[in-house]
Amino acid sequence: MGRLKMKRWQYRPTSFKVGFCGVLLATVLCCMGLVAPAWQTSGGLWVYSMTSVTRPSRYSAIDLPVPELKGNCQAVCFNSSIPIKRVVSPVDWFQAVRVLELLCVVLLVISITVETFQDACARRPNSSDNSAAELLAIFSGISGLVGVVVFAVKVSDYPEGLGPYGPTRVQLFWAWYLQTAGSLLALLSACLMGWSRAAHRRNTARNMQVAAFWKTAPVSVNPYFVSRSIPSVRIVSTLPKQGDSEV
């Protein structure tokens, strides 16, 4: 199998390469934020599939399981007994956050795949190009940001436990901030890629127009781009030298 040659990548502007590296880093951050069970202090988006729901027992040293809550993602992710009926409520918004964050990661992976395919399979550096990679990354960043905003707004309605002055609210944890940073980075990097690609297209089109103009322009109006060959001229003196006899 032949070696993969990124023919177009080496001609990409530096700003475009920086933007693409930002998309790569954003993908890593979003993947870590998606799977980490630390969106808030007592769980994450998928914690219900890794833990069981328990309720502290007043008459036992160990926690007793709550069968009616087992498998309920919202009951586990927002584990609270104050009040338990409020926690076991419709979880449409929670499922929507899951879908939005999954969509964010999937679009980022597709964006990287599309750009890699374009750079690797282009036969010529100036072959046809498109903006699919940055558009996918932009939609990915928007999807991730919408998800984290919905999560932050909704979790404020759920108590996390009893404090000295009553129920304490759920606190956002490091995985939520990681997902937020990844989504913002994806959006900004995609905008940088789009700006760089558009600027490169404008510069290329202008250079082609200038080259076509000077190619057909008269020599008299093109003193800078046309090299003139100056013939070598031998200068012969006709003055008599000292000692020559006069005719």
Backbone as numpy.savetxt, mean C-alpha at the origin, in Angstrom:
# Nx Ny Nz CAx CAy CAz Cx Cy Cz
14.30 -23.58 -16.17 13.45 -22.39 -16.17 14.33 -21.15 -16.17
14.04 -20.24 -17.08 14.88 -19.07 -17.21 14.75 -18.14 -16.02
15.74 -17.31 -15.88 15.76 -16.36 -14.77 14.74 -15.26 -15.02
14.00 -14.91 -13.95 12.98 -13.87 -14.07 13.67 -12.51 -14.19
13.39 -11.81 -15.27 14.00 -10.51 -15.50 12.94 -9.42 -15.39
13.16 -8.51 -14.47 12.25 -7.39 -14.29 12.69 -6.26 -15.23
12.34 -6.40 -16.52 12.82 -5.46 -17.53 12.31 -4.05 -17.28
11.06 -3.94 -16.87 10.50 -2.60 -16.70 10.86 -2.01 -15.34
11.08 -2.84 -14.34 11.32 -2.35 -12.98 12.55 -1.44 -12.91
13.59 -1.78 -13.65 14.82 -0.98 -13.57 14.65 0.40 -14.18
13.61 0.60 -14.97 13.35 1.92 -15.56 12.29 2.70 -14.78
11.76 2.11 -13.72 10.77 2.82 -12.92 11.43 3.98 -12.18
10.71 5.10 -12.01 11.26 6.20 -11.21 11.45 5.78 -9.75
12.33 6.47 -9.07 12.60 6.14 -7.67 11.37 6.31 -6.80
10.57 7.34 -7.08 9.36 7.55 -6.29 8.38 6.40 -6.45
8.31 5.82 -7.63 7.43 4.68 -7.85 7.92 3.47 -7.05
9.22 3.26 -7.03 9.77 2.13 -6.28 9.54 2.29 -4.79
9.66 3.53 -4.30 9.39 3.79 -2.88 7.93 3.49 -2.55
7.02 3.92 -3.44 5.60 3.64 -3.22 5.29 2.16 -3.22
5.91 1.42 -4.13 5.66 -0.03 -4.18 6.21 -0.72 -2.94
7.37 -0.29 -2.46 7.90 -0.86 -1.21 6.98 -0.53 -0.03
6.36 0.65 -0.08 5.38 0.99 0.96 4.17 0.07 0.93
3.73 -0.30 -0.27 2.62 -1.25 -0.38 3.01 -2.62 0.18
4.24 -3.04 -0.08 4.71 -4.31 0.48 4.71 -4.27 2.01
5.21 -3.18 2.58 5.22 -3.05 4.04 3.80 -2.98 4.60
2.91 -2.28 3.90 1.52 -2.19 4.34 0.86 -3.56 4.34
1.19 -4.40 3.37 0.63 -5.75 3.34 1.07 -6.56 4.56
2.33 -6.43 4.93 2.82 -7.15 6.12 2.11 -6.66 7.38
1.96 -5.34 7.52 1.30 -4.79 8.70 -0.16 -5.20 8.77
-0.85 -5.17 7.63 -2.27 -5.54 7.63 -2.46 -7.03 7.91
-1.59 -7.86 7.40 -1.69 -9.30 7.70 -1.48 -9.56 9.18
-0.50 -8.89 9.78 -0.26 -9.06 11.21 -1.43 -8.54 12.03
-1.95 -7.38 11.65 -3.08 -6.83 12.38 -4.34 -7.66 12.23
-4.52 -8.29 11.08 -5.73 -9.08 10.85 -5.78 -10.31 11.73
-4.67 -11.00 11.88 -4.67 -12.28 12.59 -4.35 -12.13 14.07
-3.82 -11.00 14.49 -3.42 -10.85 15.90 -4.66 -10.74 16.79
-4.73 -11.49 17.88 -5.88 -11.42 18.80 -5.72 -10.28 19.80
-5.50 -9.08 19.29 -5.25 -7.94 20.19 -5.84 -6.66 19.62
-7.04 -6.75 19.07 -7.70 -5.53 18.61 -8.20 -4.71 19.79
-8.51 -5.36 20.86 -8.78 -4.69 22.12 -8.28 -5.59 23.23
-8.32 -5.13 24.44 -7.58 -5.78 25.51 -8.03 -7.19 25.82
-9.20 -7.60 25.36 -9.67 -8.95 25.68 -9.89 -9.80 24.45
-9.43 -9.39 23.28 -9.60 -10.25 22.11 -9.38 -9.52 20.81
-9.67 -10.22 19.72 -9.49 -9.66 18.38 -10.59 -10.11 17.46
-10.33 -10.07 16.15 -11.37 -10.41 15.18 -11.66 -11.90 15.14
-10.69 -12.74 15.46 -10.86 -14.18 15.31 -10.64 -14.93 16.63
-10.67 -14.23 17.73 -10.32 -14.87 19.01 -11.34 -15.92 19.42
-12.57 -15.81 18.95 -13.60 -16.76 19.38 -13.31 -18.17 18.89
-12.56 -18.28 17.81 -12.25 -19.61 17.30 -11.07 -20.24 18.02
-10.40 -19.50 18.89 -9.23 -20.03 19.59 -9.45 -20.16 21.09
-10.54 -19.60 21.61 -10.80 -19.65 23.04 -12.21 -20.12 23.29
-12.50 -20.46 24.51 -13.85 -20.85 24.92 -14.38 -19.81 25.88
-15.68 -19.66 25.90 -16.31 -18.66 26.75 -16.49 -19.23 28.14
-16.03 -18.49 29.12 -16.21 -18.91 30.51 -16.77 -17.75 31.32
-17.39 -18.10 32.42 -17.93 -17.09 33.31 -17.39 -17.38 34.71
-16.86 -16.38 35.41 -16.36 -16.63 36.76 -17.46 -17.19 37.66
-17.14 -18.26 38.38 -18.10 -18.90 39.27 -17.94 -18.36 40.69
-19.05 -18.06 41.30 -19.03 -17.53 42.66 -18.73 -18.63 43.68
-19.03 -19.88 43.31 -18.89 -20.98 44.26 -17.77 -21.94 43.87
-16.93 -21.60 42.90 -15.89 -22.50 42.46 -14.61 -21.72 42.20
-13.49 -22.41 42.34 -12.20 -21.77 42.11 -11.87 -21.67 40.64
-12.60 -22.39 39.78 -12.34 -22.35 38.35 -13.53 -21.73 37.65
-13.29 -21.23 36.46 -14.36 -20.64 35.66 -15.22 -21.72 35.05
-16.51 -21.49 35.02 -17.44 -22.44 34.44 -17.76 -22.04 33.02
-17.84 -23.01 32.08 -18.17 -22.67 30.69 -19.62 -22.23 30.55
-19.87 -21.45 29.55 -21.22 -20.97 29.26 -21.62 -21.54 27.91
-22.34 -22.67 27.87 -22.64 -23.32 26.59 -23.42 -22.44 25.64
-24.35 -21.63 26.18 -25.19 -20.84 25.27 -24.42 -19.73 24.58
-23.20 -19.43 25.05 -22.41 -18.38 24.42 -21.27 -18.92 23.57
-21.07 -20.22 23.57 -19.94 -20.79 22.86 -20.11 -20.60 21.35
-19.09 -20.09 20.72 -19.14 -19.85 19.28 -19.68 -18.50 18.89
-20.15 -17.72 19.86 -20.64 -16.39 19.55 -19.46 -15.43 19.55
-19.10 -14.92 18.37 -17.87 -14.13 18.26 -17.93 -12.89 19.11
-19.08 -12.23 19.15 -19.15 -11.00 19.91 -19.12 -11.25 21.40
-19.69 -12.37 21.84 -19.67 -12.67 23.27 -18.26 -12.95 23.76
-17.43 -13.51 22.89 -16.06 -13.83 23.30 -15.15 -12.63 23.12
-15.25 -11.98 21.98 -14.36 -10.85 21.73 -14.62 -9.71 22.69
-15.84 -9.59 23.16 -16.18 -8.58 24.15 -16.70 -9.30 25.38
-15.81 -10.06 26.01 -16.17 -10.90 27.15 -16.58 -10.03 28.32
-17.81 -10.15 28.74 -18.31 -9.34 29.84 -19.56 -9.99 30.41
-19.76 -9.82 31.67 -21.00 -10.29 32.30 -21.83 -9.13 32.79
-21.59 -7.93 32.26 -22.29 -6.75 32.74 -22.81 -5.92 31.57
-23.99 -6.06 31.10 -24.86 -7.21 31.34 -24.62 -8.24 30.24
-24.89 -9.49 30.45 -24.61 -10.52 29.46 -25.56 -10.44 28.27
-26.78 -9.96 28.47 -27.74 -9.89 27.37 -27.33 -8.82 26.37
-26.67 -7.79 26.86 -26.25 -6.73 25.95 -25.13 -7.20 25.03
-24.32 -8.10 25.54 -23.21 -8.60 24.74 -23.71 -9.53 23.65
-24.67 -10.39 23.98 -25.21 -11.34 23.01 -26.27 -10.62 22.19
-25.85 -9.77 21.31 -26.73 -8.99 20.46 -26.32 -9.21 19.02
-27.11 -8.74 18.07 -26.74 -8.93 16.66 -25.33 -8.42 16.38
-24.59 -9.15 15.58 -23.17 -8.85 15.35 -22.92 -8.53 13.88
-23.86 -7.88 13.26 -23.68 -7.56 11.84 -22.47 -6.65 11.63
-22.30 -5.66 12.47 -21.17 -4.75 12.30 -19.84 -5.46 12.50
-19.81 -6.43 13.40 -18.57 -7.15 13.64 -18.20 -8.02 12.44
-19.19 -8.67 11.85 -18.93 -9.44 10.64 -18.51 -8.52 9.49
-19.10 -7.32 9.44 -18.72 -6.37 8.39 -17.26 -5.94 8.54
-16.80 -5.74 9.77 -15.40 -5.39 9.99 -14.49 -6.52 9.52
-14.87 -7.74 9.80 -14.08 -8.88 9.33 -13.96 -8.88 7.81
-15.08 -8.69 7.14 -15.08 -8.70 5.67 -14.23 -7.57 5.12
-14.35 -6.38 5.70 -13.58 -5.23 5.22 -12.08 -5.44 5.38
-11.68 -5.99 6.51 -10.24 -6.20 6.72 -9.71 -7.35 5.87
-10.50 -8.38 5.67 -10.09 -9.44 4.74 -9.96 -8.90 3.32
-10.93 -8.07 2.92 -10.87 -7.46 1.59 -9.64 -6.58 1.45
-9.27 -5.88 2.50 -8.07 -5.04 2.48 -6.83 -5.87 2.17
-6.66 -6.98 2.85 -5.48 -7.82 2.64 -5.50 -8.46 1.25
-6.67 -8.94 0.82 -6.77 -9.60 -0.49 -6.44 -8.62 -1.61
-6.96 -7.40 -1.53 -6.67 -6.41 -2.57 -5.19 -6.02 -2.59
-4.57 -5.97 -1.43 -3.14 -5.67 -1.40 -2.33 -6.77 -2.07
-2.68 -8.01 -1.81 -1.97 -9.13 -2.43 -2.16 -9.11 -3.95
-3.38 -8.83 -4.39 -3.64 -8.77 -5.84 -2.87 -7.60 -6.46
-2.81 -6.47 -5.76 -2.08 -5.31 -6.28 -0.60 -5.64 -6.48
0.00 -6.29 -5.50 1.42 -6.68 -5.63 1.60 -7.66 -6.77
0.68 -8.61 -6.91 0.78 -9.60 -7.98 0.67 -8.94 -9.35
-0.26 -8.00 -9.50 -0.45 -7.32 -10.78 0.80 -6.53 -11.17
1.35 -5.78 -10.23 2.54 -4.97 -10.54 3.75 -5.85 -10.84
3.91 -6.93 -10.10 5.02 -7.85 -10.38 4.87 -8.48 -11.76
3.64 -8.85 -12.13 3.39 -9.43 -13.44 3.70 -8.43 -14.54
3.30 -7.18 -14.36 3.57 -6.17 -15.38 5.07 -5.93 -15.55
5.79 -5.86 -14.45 7.23 -5.59 -14.54 8.00 -6.79 -15.05
7.54 -7.99 -14.76 8.27 -9.19 -15.16 7.97 -9.61 -16.58
6.75 -9.38 -17.04 6.33 -9.89 -18.34 6.39 -8.85 -19.45
6.75 -7.62 -19.12 6.86 -6.60 -20.17 8.05 -6.90 -21.06
7.83 -7.01 -22.36 8.92 -7.29 -23.29 9.82 -6.09 -23.50
9.23 -4.91 -23.40 10.00 -3.68 -23.57 9.67 -2.73 -22.42
10.61 -1.90 -22.01 10.32 -0.96 -20.92 9.20 0.00 -21.24
9.01 0.34 -22.54 7.99 1.30 -22.93 6.72 0.63 -23.45
6.51 -0.64 -23.13 5.29 -1.32 -23.57 4.10 -0.79 -22.78
2.91 -1.20 -23.18 1.68 -0.66 -22.58 1.67 -0.89 -21.08
1.22 0.13 -20.35 1.21 0.11 -18.89 -0.16 0.57 -18.41
-0.54 0.19 -17.20 -1.82 0.64 -16.64 -1.66 0.89 -15.15
-2.70 1.46 -14.57 -2.67 1.86 -13.16 -3.46 0.91 -12.27
-3.55 -0.35 -12.64 -4.35 -1.30 -11.86 -3.78 -1.51 -10.47
-2.46 -1.55 -10.34 -1.84 -1.84 -9.04 -2.18 -0.78 -8.01
-2.00 0.49 -8.37 -2.28 1.53 -7.38 -3.77 1.70 -7.11
-4.62 1.45 -8.10 -6.06 1.52 -7.86 -6.49 0.45 -6.86
-5.98 -0.76 -7.02 -6.29 -1.82 -6.07 -5.79 -1.48 -4.67
-4.59 -0.90 -4.59 -4.05 -0.53 -3.28 -4.86 0.60 -2.64
-5.36 1.52 -3.45 -6.19 2.60 -2.91 -7.49 2.04 -2.33
-8.16 1.18 -3.07 -9.38 0.56 -2.56 -9.09 -0.27 -1.31
-7.94 -0.90 -1.28 -7.56 -1.68 -0.11 -7.41 -0.78 1.12
-6.71 0.33 0.96 -6.54 1.25 2.09 -7.86 1.81 2.58
-8.75 2.15 1.65 -10.06 2.67 2.05 -10.85 1.61 2.80
-10.83 0.38 2.31 -11.54 -0.71 2.98 -11.01 -0.93 4.40
-9.69 -0.95 4.55 -9.12 -1.14 5.88 -9.45 -0.01 6.83
-9.42 1.23 6.34 -9.72 2.37 7.20 -11.18 2.38 7.63
-12.08 2.04 6.72 -13.50 1.96 7.09 -13.71 0.91 8.17
-13.03 -0.23 8.04 -13.16 -1.29 9.03 -12.69 -0.88 10.41
-11.53 -0.24 10.50 -11.02 0.15 11.82 -11.86 1.26 12.44
-12.41 2.15 11.61 -13.27 3.21 12.14 -14.56 2.61 12.70
-15.18 1.70 11.97 -16.40 1.05 12.46 -16.12 0.31 13.76
-15.01 -0.40 13.82 -14.66 -1.14 15.04 -14.48 -0.19 16.22
-13.75 0.91 16.00 -13.50 1.86 17.09 -14.78 2.51 17.59
-15.70 2.79 16.67 -16.96 3.42 17.08 -17.85 2.45 17.82
-17.92 1.22 17.35 -18.85 0.25 17.93 -18.39 -0.31 19.27
-17.09 -0.50 19.45 -16.64 -1.12 20.71 -16.87 -0.21 21.90
-17.08 1.06 21.66 -17.33 1.96 22.79 -18.67 1.69 23.46
-19.54 0.90 22.83 -20.84 0.57 23.41 -20.80 -0.63 24.33
-19.65 -1.30 24.42 -19.59 -2.56 25.16 -18.68 -2.42 26.38
-19.17 -2.82 27.57 -18.32 -2.80 28.76 -17.37 -3.98 28.77
-16.21 -3.77 29.35 -15.21 -4.83 29.42 -15.16 -5.48 30.79
-15.53 -4.80 31.81 -15.51 -5.38 33.15 -15.93 -4.34 34.16
-15.84 -4.71 35.43 -16.22 -3.82 36.52 -14.99 -3.09 37.05
-15.11 -1.80 37.16 -14.07 -1.00 37.75 -14.52 -0.45 39.08
-13.70 0.33 39.74 -14.09 0.88 41.04 -15.27 1.84 40.97
-15.51 2.39 39.77 -16.61 3.34 39.62 -17.66 2.85 38.63
-17.71 1.55 38.38 -18.69 0.99 37.47 -18.04 0.26 36.32
-18.82 -0.07 35.28 -18.28 -0.81 34.13 -17.20 -0.01 33.40
-16.14 -0.69 33.01 -15.08 -0.06 32.22 -15.29 -0.38 30.75
-14.96 0.58 29.90 -15.17 0.41 28.47 -14.02 -0.35 27.83
-14.31 -0.91 26.66 -13.29 -1.64 25.92 -12.21 -0.67 25.43
-10.97 -1.05 25.59 -9.84 -0.24 25.15 -9.22 -0.86 23.90
-8.97 -0.02 22.91 -8.32 -0.50 21.69 -6.88 -0.90 22.00
-6.43 -1.98 21.32 -5.11 -2.52 21.63 -4.22 -2.42 20.39
-3.00 -2.97 20.47 -1.95 -2.70 19.49 -2.27 -3.23 18.09
-3.02 -4.34 17.98 -3.33 -4.87 16.65 -4.23 -3.92 15.87
-5.12 -3.22 16.57 -5.98 -2.23 15.90 -5.13 -1.11 15.34
-4.17 -0.64 16.10 -3.28 0.42 15.61 -2.39 -0.09 14.47
-2.01 -1.35 14.53 -1.21 -1.93 13.46 -2.00 -1.96 12.15
-3.27 -2.36 12.24 -4.12 -2.40 11.05 -4.38 -1.00 10.51
-4.56 -0.05 11.41 -4.77 1.33 10.98 -3.54 1.88 10.27
-2.36 1.62 10.82 -1.12 2.09 10.19 -0.92 1.43 8.83
-1.21 0.14 8.71 -1.07 -0.54 7.43 -2.02 0.01 6.37
-3.26 0.29 6.77 -4.23 0.83 5.81 -3.84 2.22 5.34
-3.39 3.07 6.27 -2.95 4.40 5.89 -1.72 4.35 4.99
-0.79 3.46 5.32 0.41 3.33 4.50 0.07 2.84 3.10
-0.86 1.92 2.99 -1.28 1.43 1.67 -1.89 2.55 0.84
-2.72 3.37 1.47 -3.37 4.47 0.74 -2.34 5.51 0.28
-1.44 5.90 1.17 -0.45 6.91 0.80 0.54 6.38 -0.24
0.96 5.13 -0.09 1.90 4.55 -1.05 1.26 4.40 -2.43
-0.01 4.04 -2.47 -0.70 3.93 -3.75 -0.82 5.29 -4.43
-1.09 6.33 -3.65 -1.14 7.68 -4.23 0.22 8.09 -4.78
1.29 7.73 -4.08 2.64 8.04 -4.57 2.94 7.29 -5.86
2.53 6.03 -5.95 2.73 5.26 -7.17 1.96 5.88 -8.34
0.71 6.26 -8.08 -0.09 6.87 -9.14 0.48 8.18 -9.62
0.93 9.03 -8.68 1.54 10.30 -9.08 2.81 10.07 -9.88
3.64 9.14 -9.44 4.89 8.87 -10.13 4.65 8.33 -11.53
3.68 7.44 -11.68 3.38 6.88 -13.00 2.85 7.96 -13.94
1.96 8.82 -13.43 1.40 9.88 -14.27 2.49 10.88 -14.67
3.37 11.24 -13.74 4.45 12.18 -14.07 5.40 11.57 -15.10
5.69 10.30 -14.96 6.58 9.64 -15.92 5.95 9.60 -17.31
4.65 9.36 -17.37 3.97 9.36 -18.67 4.03 10.73 -19.32
3.79 11.79 -18.53 3.84 13.14 -19.09 5.24 13.48 -19.59
6.25 13.12 -18.81 7.63 13.40 -19.24 7.99 12.63 -20.50
7.56 11.37 -20.57 7.86 10.57 -21.76 7.19 11.13 -23.00
5.92 11.52 -22.87 5.20 12.09 -24.01 5.83 13.41 -24.45
6.25 14.24 -23.50 6.87 15.51 -23.85 8.22 15.29 -24.53
8.99 14.34 -24.04 10.29 14.06 -24.66 10.12 13.53 -26.09
9.10 12.71 -26.30 8.86 12.20 -27.64 8.44 13.31 -28.59
7.63 14.26 -28.10 7.23 15.38 -28.95 8.43 16.26 -29.29
9.28 16.50 -28.30 10.47 17.33 -28.55 11.40 16.64 -29.54
11.58 15.33 -29.38 12.45 14.60 -30.29 11.90 14.61 -31.71
10.58 14.44 -31.84 9.98 14.46 -33.17 10.09 15.84 -33.81
9.97 16.90 -33.00 10.07 18.25 -33.54 11.47 18.54 -34.05
12.48 18.26 -33.25 13.84 18.57 -33.66 14.32 17.67 -34.79
13.70 16.53 -34.93 14.10 15.63 -36.02 13.71 16.19 -37.38
12.60 16.92 -37.42 12.10 17.47 -38.69 12.37 18.96 -38.83
12.94 19.60 -37.82 13.15 21.05 -37.88 14.35 21.39 -38.76
14.36 22.59 -39.38 15.52 23.01 -40.18 16.75 23.19 -39.30
17.90 23.08 -39.94 19.16 23.21 -39.20 19.31 24.62 -38.66
18.79 25.61 -39.39 18.99 27.00 -39.00 18.31 27.34 -37.68
17.25 26.61 -37.33 16.55 26.90 -36.08 16.84 25.84 -35.02
17.84 25.05 -35.28 18.15 23.97 -34.34 19.65 23.97 -34.02
20.13 25.01 -33.37 21.58 25.10 -33.16 22.11 24.24 -32.03
21.23 23.76 -31.15 21.70 23.05 -29.97 21.63 21.54 -30.10
20.72 21.03 -30.92 20.50 19.60 -31.00 21.07 18.97 -32.26
21.64 19.78 -33.16 22.22 19.26 -34.39 23.71 19.53 -34.36
24.49 18.50 -34.47 25.95 18.67 -34.47 26.41 19.01 -35.88
27.21 20.04 -36.01 27.72 20.46 -37.31 29.17 19.99 -37.44
29.49 19.47 -38.58 30.88 19.04 -38.84 31.61 20.19 -39.54
32.64 20.67 -38.91 33.42 21.78 -39.47 34.58 21.20 -40.26
34.66 21.46 -41.55 35.76 20.88 -42.35 37.10 21.47 -41.92
38.10 20.64 -41.98 39.45 21.11 -41.64 40.00 21.94 -42.80
40.48 23.11 -42.50 41.00 24.03 -43.52 42.47 24.28 -43.22
43.31 24.10 -44.26 44.74 24.35 -44.11 45.04 25.76 -44.61
45.57 26.55 -43.71 45.87 27.94 -44.04 47.32 28.03 -44.51
47.49 28.52 -45.72 48.83 28.65 -46.31 49.16 30.13 -46.40
50.27 30.50 -45.85 50.68 31.90 -45.88 51.32 32.22 -47.23
50.97 33.37 -47.79 51.54 33.82 -49.06 52.56 34.94 -48.88
52.85 35.29 -47.62 53.82 36.36 -47.40 55.22 35.84 -47.66
56.07 36.64 -48.22 57.46 36.19 -48.49 58.24 36.03 -47.20
59.04 35.01 -47.16 59.87 34.77 -46.00 61.19 35.52 -46.16
61.87 35.70 -45.04 63.14 36.40 -45.06 64.19 35.58 -45.81
64.83 36.17 -46.73 65.85 35.48 -47.51 65.38 35.06 -48.88
64.03 35.12 -49.10 63.53 34.75 -50.43 63.87 35.87 -51.41
64.20 35.50 -52.61 64.52 36.49 -53.64 63.25 36.99 -54.26
63.25 38.28 -54.54 62.08 38.86 -55.17 62.14 38.61 -56.66
60.99 38.37 -57.20 60.91 38.11 -58.63 60.73 39.43 -59.35
